[in-house]
Amino acid sequence: MFITTQFAIAKTWNQPKCPSISEWIKKLWYIYIYIHIYICIYIYVYIYVYIYMYIYMCVYIYVYIYVCVYIYMYIYMYIYMKEYYSAIKRMNQWHWQEPG
């Protein structure tokens, strides 16, 4: 009984078989093209992100330098004008003083 069951299973069981040459070539081409496209997309995305980050950093640095220069100029002009007006005020006080 056991042996007859094994023969029945062996007849109905789909045993793996080697693919034909054309199927094997199609499978290899599919793998080759898939990997090639994947690598190309990966490289394209990597280069795009690298260039984007480079441009972003350049713009960021440019804006940062512009803002720093603007702030430093404002501070310098504030200090300079404060000293200038205080000097004018002292000169006016000295100039209009009554002799005596």
C-alpha positions in Angstrom: 0.0 0.0 0.0 2.8 2.4 0.9 4.7 1.7 -2.3 1.6 2.1 -4.5 1.0 5.5 -2.8 4.5 6.6 -3.6 4.1 5.6 -7.3 0.9 7.5 -7.5 2.5 10.6 -5.9 5.5 10.3 -8.2 3.3 10.2 -11.3 1.3 13.3 -10.3 4.2 15.3 -8.9 5.6 18.0 -11.2 9.3 17.4 -11.0 11.5 20.4 -11.7 13.1 20.3 -15.1 15.9 22.3 -16.6 14.7 25.3 -18.6 15.4 25.4 -22.3 18.2 27.5 -23.7 15.8 30.2 -25.0 14.1 30.4 -21.6 17.4 30.5 -19.8 18.6 33.4 -22.2 15.4 35.3 -21.6 15.8 34.9 -17.9 19.4 36.1 -18.0 18.6 39.1 -20.2 15.7 40.0 -17.8 18.1 39.9 -14.8 20.8 41.8 -16.7 18.4 44.5 -17.9 16.8 44.8 -14.5 20.1 45.1 -12.7 21.4 47.6 -15.3 18.3 49.8 -15.0 18.4 49.6 -11.2 22.1 50.7 -11.2 21.4 53.5 -13.7 18.5 54.8 -11.6 20.6 54.5 -8.4 23.5 56.4 -10.0 21.2 59.0 -11.4 19.4 59.6 -8.1 22.8 59.7 -6.3 24.2 62.3 -8.7 21.0 64.3 -8.6 20.9 64.4 -4.8 24.6 65.3 -4.7 24.2 68.2 -7.2 21.0 69.3 -5.4 22.8 69.3 -2.0 25.8 71.1 -3.5 23.6 73.9 -5.0 21.6 74.1 -1.8 24.7 74.5 0.3 26.1 77.1 -2.1 22.9 79.1 -1.9 22.7 78.6 1.9 26.3 79.8 2.3 25.7 82.8 0.0 22.6 83.8 2.0 24.4 83.3 5.3 27.4 85.5 4.2 25.0 88.1 2.9 23.0 88.2 6.1 26.2 88.3 8.2 27.7 91.1 6.2 24.4 93.0 6.4 24.3 92.6 10.2 27.9 93.5 10.7 27.5 96.6 8.5 24.4 97.6 10.5 26.2 97.2 13.8 29.3 99.0 12.5 27.2 101.9 11.1 25.2 102.1 14.4 28.5 102.3 16.4 30.0 104.8 13.9 26.9 107.0 13.8 26.6 106.9 17.6 30.2 108.1 17.9 29.7 110.6 15.1 26.6 112.2 16.7 28.1 112.2 20.1 31.2 114.0 18.6 29.0 116.5 16.9 27.1 117.0 20.1 30.3 117.6 22.0 31.5 120.0 19.3 28.3 121.9 19.4 28.4 122.2 23.2 32.0 123.3 23.1 31.4 125.8 20.2 28.5 127.5 21.8 29.9 127.8 25.3 30.2 131.3 26.7 33.7 132.3 27.5 34.2 132.6 31.0 
